[in-house]
């Protein structure tokens, strides 16, 4: 079991008692892990950024791939993502991501804050929005 799962912050608002309520969308492929990690309502959780604050995050281990690389790899294998990216193959989807992020490998997305920002702004958010629009 993984110790963390990725998601996307959607909304935040303050309750009358000053508590901050945050809505986070969890990608389909992480649903089972989410329910395994958080089986109970009102269970304490921790939140950490995956983008925009890399200088405070520990550097990823060289031997392991980071969460954005892992997501990019999964998406490149997915026919729906390939179609969204205008690709016909996994390799073309990979090249699409590498070109947009300005990197030579998907591993670099987690190691370069600018590449991570580009991945999130140009690929992750638009693709997730397109999926959400189709599901409506």
Phi, psi and omega in degrees: 000139178284152178273348181210154175228155181262155177204182180233126178291130181250313183217158172212141179207155182263134177276169183299333180272006179092353178293141176267124176257126183240137175254126180235126175274130177256127180300151182311315185291351181253004183302312183297318179295321178300310182294330178288318180286327186231070185285343187244145171292150180062027179275135178298142179224167173240148180235134177219143181285146173257346181222157171080352183216040186296332182297340179261352178269147177295146179296138179295148177293140182296327185280344182246150177272150181275177185294325180287321175298314179302316179296315180299318179298312180299315181295321180298333179277349185269125181299326179296315178294317179304315179297315179301321182278358182073028182249152177256346182222167175300319181296319178293323177295318177300313180298323178300313179295314182299318180295315181294319184276349179067038181233167180265345178209157181293334177301326183294340180299321179281344184261352185231115184300322180294318178296321178296317178299316179297318179301313182291317184284323187259342184236299188299305183296311179298320180294315179296322176296320178295323178293318180296318179297322179289331181282344183286000000 
